[in-house]
């Protein structure tokens, strides 16, 4: 057991929490909590989640998370080194894929050129054939067709005269009936720029009576939504790319969103994307619906 794991375990026991209790509080799987106490970070989904889970563990047992991360930073895996190693190991594979794609394009290019040549030849042949057929048609037939067409044209008919006074009255009635009252523009919602305090940013939503929250996940990240009393509104867990989190917070007029990696999540309020006031990775977002005037 590492010094960090010993420190966290002592703080947990001093609070009287079991691992099951801590799992219920943090929503972190029990096996990850055991791995943190034993210093076995290899089973974690990534180095980012090592720091995030340690921070949540420390907060749950009453420790200063930032102080713990700073004091034991040597025991925590370096996220940047792991990402560089992964990118280096993946680059040869990408080169192979690009080389294969180029070879396939070179193989199919002659077939494409031959196909285009055949299509152009067929179009040119059809065009010349139609032109030849038109020029071979006798002039007499063309003249007869023209004469017959002129004979079938019906003579113009005179429209009955209409009283000018009746036309003016009808025009006036039409103008009166087509006038419609102007509609007032629908109010639009406004999201405040946000007030930051530590890793928590508070926003105010006004100009609307609804507060529908949608979170689009583009990569692995922890997502949780709670009400003003701290009750869980959606399942707090790690969401993967492509998953959606939807919640109607209109009745509560309040929502606290916890993002483990804000770079992998987009938050929408009534289909309008929320612009993050802070660029930190792990952050809390509080949204309050203001009553209408």
C-alpha positions in Angstrom: 0.0 0.0 0.0 1.3 3.5 -1.0 1.5 6.5 1.3 -1.3 8.1 -0.6 -3.5 5.0 -0.3 -2.7 4.8 3.5 -3.6 8.5 3.9 -6.9 8.0 2.1 -7.8 4.8 3.9 -7.1 6.3 7.3 -9.4 9.3 6.5 -12.1 6.9 5.3 -11.9 4.8 8.5 -11.9 8.0 10.6 -15.2 8.9 9.0 -16.6 5.4 9.7 -17.1 4.7 6.0 -16.8 1.2 4.5 -15.8 0.8 0.8 -19.5 0.1 0.0 -20.5 3.4 1.7 -17.8 5.3 -0.2 -19.0 3.6 -3.4 -22.5 4.9 -2.8 -21.3 8.4 -2.0 -18.8 8.9 -4.9 -20.5 6.5 -7.5 -17.0 5.1 -8.1 -16.9 1.3 -8.5 -15.6 -0.5 -5.5 -12.7 -2.2 -7.3 -11.4 1.3 -8.3 -11.5 2.4 -4.7 -9.6 -0.7 -3.6 -7.0 0.0 -6.4 -6.5 3.6 -5.2 -5.9 2.4 -1.6 -3.4 -0.3 -2.8 -1.7 2.0 -5.4 -2.7 -0.4 -8.3 -3.5 2.1 -11.0 -3.1 -0.3 -13.9 -6.7 -1.4 -13.8 -7.9 2.2 -14.2 -9.5 3.2 -17.6 -6.8 5.9 -17.9 -4.5 8.3 -16.1 -7.0 11.1 -16.2 -9.5 9.0 -14.2 -6.8 8.2 -11.6 -6.6 11.8 -10.7 -10.3 12.4 -11.0 -11.2 9.4 -8.8 -8.5 10.3 -6.2 -9.9 13.8 -6.0 -13.5 12.5 -5.5 -12.2 10.0 -2.9 -10.4 12.8 -1.0 -13.4 15.2 -1.1 -15.7 12.4 0.2 -13.6 11.7 3.3 -13.1 15.4 4.1 -9.6 16.0 2.8 -8.4 18.9 0.7 -8.3 17.3 -2.8 -5.8 19.8 -4.3 -3.5 19.5 -1.4 -3.5 15.7 -1.6 -2.8 15.7 -5.3 0.0 18.1 -4.8 1.6 16.2 -1.9 1.5 12.8 -3.5 2.0 13.9 -7.2 5.0 11.6 -7.5 2.9 8.5 -6.8 0.2 9.5 -9.4 0.9 8.5 -13.1 1.7 11.4 -15.4 -1.1 11.8 -17.9 1.0 13.7 -20.5 3.6 10.9 -20.7 1.0 8.3 -21.3 -0.7 10.3 -24.0 2.6 10.9 -25.9 3.5 7.1 -25.6 0.1 6.2 -27.1 0.4 8.7 -30.0 3.9 7.3 -30.8 2.7 3.7 -30.7 -0.3 4.5 -32.9 1.5 6.6 -35.6 3.0 3.6 -37.6 -0.5 2.0 -37.9 -1.8 5.3 -39.3 1.0 5.4 -41.8 0.2 1.9 -42.9 -3.5 2.7 -43.4 -2.6 5.8 -45.4 -0.2 3.8 -47.6 -2.9 1.1 -48.2 -5.5 3.8 -49.1 -3.1 5.4 -51.6 -2.3 2.0 -53.3 -6.0 1.2 -53.6 -6.6 4.6 -55.3 -3.8 4.1 -57.7 -5.1 0.6 -58.6 -8.7 1.8 -59.3 -7.7 5.1 -61.2 -7.2 3.3 -64.6 -10.7 1.7 -64.3 -12.3 5.0 -63.5 -10.6 6.7 -66.5 -11.8 3.9 -68.9 -15.3 4.2 -67.5 -15.4 7.9 -68.0 -14.1 7.6 -71.6 -16.9 5.1 -72.4 -19.6 7.3 -71.0 -18.3 10.4 -72.9 -18.2 8.3 -76.2 -21.8 7.1 -75.8 -23.0 10.7 -75.1 -21.2 12.1 -78.1 -22.6 9.3 -80.4 -26.1 9.9 -79.2 -25.8 13.6 -79.8 -24.5 13.1 -83.3 -27.2 10.6 -84.1 -30.0 12.9 -83.0 -28.6 15.8 -85.0 -28.4 13.6 -88.1 -32.0 12.5 -87.7 -33.2 16.1 -87.4 -31.3 17.1 -90.6 -32.7 14.2 -92.6 -36.4 15.1 -92.0 -38.0 16.5 -95.3 -38.7 20.3 -95.3 -42.3 19.7 -96.6 -43.2 17.8 -93.4 -41.8 20.6 -91.3 -43.8 23.2 -93.2 -47.1 21.2 -93.0 -46.7 20.8 -89.3 -46.1 24.5 -88.9 -49.3 25.3 -91.0 -51.4 22.8 -89.0 -50.2 24.3 -85.8 -51.2 27.8 -86.9 -54.7 26.7 -88.0 -55.4 25.1 -84.6 -54.7 28.3 -82.7 -58.0 29.5 -81.3 -59.0 33.1 -81.9 -58.8 35.5 -79.0 -62.0 36.0 -77.0 -63.1 39.3 -75.7 -63.5 39.6 -71.9 -66.8 41.0 -70.8 -66.7 44.6 -69.5 -66.8 44.9 -65.8 -68.1 47.9 -63.9 -65.2 50.0 -62.6 -67.1 50.9 -59.4 -67.7 47.2 -58.6 -63.9 46.5 -59.2 -63.0 49.4 -56.8 -65.3 48.1 -54.1 -64.0 44.5 -54.5 -60.4 45.8 -54.2 -61.2 47.7 -51.0 -62.9 44.7 -49.4 -59.9 42.5 -50.3 -57.4 45.0 -48.8 -59.5 45.2 -45.6 -59.8 41.4 -45.2 -56.1 40.8 -45.9 -54.9 43.1 -43.1 -53.9 41.1 -40.1 -52.7 42.3 -36.7 -48.9 42.2 -36.2 -47.6 39.4 -34.0 -45.3 40.3 -31.2 -41.9 38.5 -31.5 -41.5 35.5 -29.3 -39.2 36.0 -26.3 -35.8 34.3 -26.5 -33.9 32.7 -23.6 -30.8 34.3 -22.2 -27.9 32.4 -20.5 -25.7 34.5 -18.3 -21.9 34.5 -18.9 -21.4 32.6 -15.6 -19.7 33.3 -12.3 -16.7 31.1 -11.4 -15.7 30.1 -7.9 -13.0 27.5 -7.8 -14.0 24.6 -10.1 -17.7 25.6 -9.9 -19.4 28.0 -12.3 -22.9 29.3 -11.8 -25.2 30.4 -14.7 -28.7 32.0 -14.7 -31.3 31.1 -17.3 -34.0 33.6 -18.1 -36.5 34.5 -20.9 -38.0 31.0 -20.9 -40.2 28.8 -18.7 -38.5 25.5 -19.4 -35.0 24.1 -18.6 -34.3 20.9 -20.6 -30.7 19.7 -20.3 -29.0 17.6 -22.9 -25.3 16.5 -22.7 -23.6 15.0 -25.7 -20.6 12.9 -24.8 -17.7 12.7 -27.3 -15.3 10.8 -25.2 -15.0 9.0 -21.9 -16.0 11.3 -19.1 -17.8 11.3 -15.7 -21.3 12.9 -15.8 -23.7 13.5 -12.9 -26.7 15.7 -12.4 -28.1 16.6 -8.9 -30.9 18.9 -7.6 -30.5 21.7 -5.1 -30.8 19.2 -2.2 -28.1 17.0 -3.7 -30.3 14.2 -4.8 -29.2 12.3 -7.9 -31.3 13.1 -11.0 -29.6 10.8 -13.5 -27.2 7.9 -13.1 -23.7 9.2 -12.0 -21.1 7.2 -13.9 -18.5 7.3 -16.7 -20.2 7.8 -20.1 -18.6 6.9 -23.4 -18.5 8.6 -26.8 -21.9 8.7 -28.5 -24.0 8.5 -25.4 -26.6 11.2 -24.6 -27.8 12.4 -21.1 -31.2 14.1 -21.1 -33.0 15.6 -18.1 -35.9 18.0 -17.7 -35.0 20.3 -14.8 -38.0 22.7 -15.3 -39.8 21.5 -12.1 -36.6 22.0 -10.0 -35.6 25.3 -11.6 -32.1 24.2 -10.6 -29.4 21.7 -11.8 -25.9 20.9 -10.7 -23.9 19.2 -13.4 -20.6 17.4 -12.6 -18.2 16.8 -15.5 -15.1 14.7 -15.1 -13.7 15.8 -18.4 -15.4 18.9 -19.8 -13.5 18.6 -23.1 -15.4 15.4 -23.9 -18.9 16.8 -23.2 -21.2 19.5 -24.7 -24.0 20.9 -22.6 -27.2 22.2 -24.2 -29.9 24.1 -22.5 -33.2 24.1 -24.4 -31.1 23.1 -27.5 -28.7 26.1 -27.1 -25.1 25.1 -26.4 -23.7 26.4 -23.1 -20.4 28.2 -23.5 -18.0 27.2 -20.6 -16.8 30.2 -18.6 -13.8 28.1 -17.5 -11.4 25.9 -19.5 -10.6 23.5 -16.6 -11.0 19.8 -17.2 -13.0 18.8 -14.1 -15.7 21.3 -13.2 -19.2 21.8 -11.7 -21.9 23.7 -13.6 -24.8 25.1 -11.7 -27.8 26.4 -13.7 -30.7 28.3 -12.1 -34.0 29.1 -13.9 -35.1 32.6 -13.2 -38.9 33.2 -12.8 -40.6 35.1 -15.7 -41.5 38.7 -15.3 
